[in-house]
Amino acid sequence: MDWDKEQRQEWLAEVHLERDRLLPLRAEATETTIELMRTSTGQVAEPDLVPYLNLTYLLTVKRAYGDDQLLAFALSLANWAVAALDEVAKVTGRTAEQVIDQYETAIIAARESAGADEDDLG
């Protein structure tokens, strides 16, 4: 058997088992995701606050419910992010890859700008 194919099969089997194990946590993870989205999107006027709110949710879930619920919550967030990105692409007439490229370019520019600002201070 091809090594890559064998590795893929093992990986897929592990993913299926993990999905089945986390499935009972999905409803609560989705509710928590909706709550986080409502809270965080209500604060977009203060973008520096949003990461702190999001981290607060993550830490609260981990401390209150443990790693499995945190993983289910992270999966829910990732699923929502993909769906939202797809919706933005459709509404703006772009591909999802083009939307990702736009954000990635903005992040790279911000990092370069921050690096230049630090160089100016030194």
N, C-alpha and C positions, 0 to 999 in steps of 0.2 A: 504494500500500500504506500502511496505517495506520502512523505512525511508531512507536507503542508496540509494535505487533505485530512490526514489522521489528526493533526493538531486542531484543525478547524472543527472536526467532528467532536473532539473532546471538549473544546471550548463551547460549542453550541449545546452540548449535553449539560455542561455546568451552568450555562446561562439559563437553560430551560428549568433546571432544578431550582435555581435561585429565584427565578420568576415565580414558579409555583409556590415556593416557600413564602415569598413576600406578598403574594396576591391577596391574602386576607387583610393585609394592612393598607390596601389601595384606597379604600373609601376615606379613611381618616387622613391619609397622606394627601388626597385630593382636597379635602376640606381645609387642611392646613395650608396648602398651596394657594387656594382661593383667598384665604384670610391674609396670607403674606402679600399676595398681589394687590389686594385692596389697600392694605396699610402702606406698602412701599410706593405704589403708584400715586398715592395721595401726597407723597412727599417729593415728587420729582422736581419741584421748585427749589428744593434744597438737596442737590445731588450728593453732597458730601455726607448727608445723613443716611441715605439709602443703604449703603453697604453695612452700616452699623445696625440698622433695623433688620436687614437680612441675616446678618451674623447672629443677632439676638434670637431670631426664630430658629436658626440651625442649632445653636447651643441649647435652647430651651427644649427642642425636640430630643436632642441627644441625651440631655440630663434627665428629662421626664420619662422618656419612653425607651431609650437605649439605641444601640447601633442599628438594629433591624428597622426600626421606624425611621431613623435618620436616612438609611439607605432607600427606603420606600419613598420618603419625602424628596430626596435628591432625584430619584427616578421620575417622580411626578413633575418636579421643576424642569427637568431636562425635556420631558415630553411636552410640557407647556411651551418651553422656549422654542422647540422645533416647530410646533404648530403656529406660534406667533410669528416666527421668522417666515414661514411659508405664507402666512396671511399678508405680511408686509410686502413680500415679493409680488404676490398677486395684485395687491392694491396699487403698487407703484409700477407695475408692468416690467419688473425685473425678475431675474432668476434668484433663487435663494443664495447661490454662490456670489452673485453680484452684491447682494445685501451684506453678506458676511465680509466680502472684500472691502466694502465701504467702512464698516466698523473696524476691521483690522487695520486699514490704512489710517483711520483716525487715531487708533490706539498707538500705532507706531509713531505717528507725528507728535502725539502728546508726550510720549517717552523721549523722543529726540529733543523736543522743546524743553522738557524738564531737565534733561542732561545739559542742554545749552545754558539754562538758567543756573544750574549748579556750577558750571564752568565759569560763568560771569561772577559768581560769588567768591570763587577761589582765587 
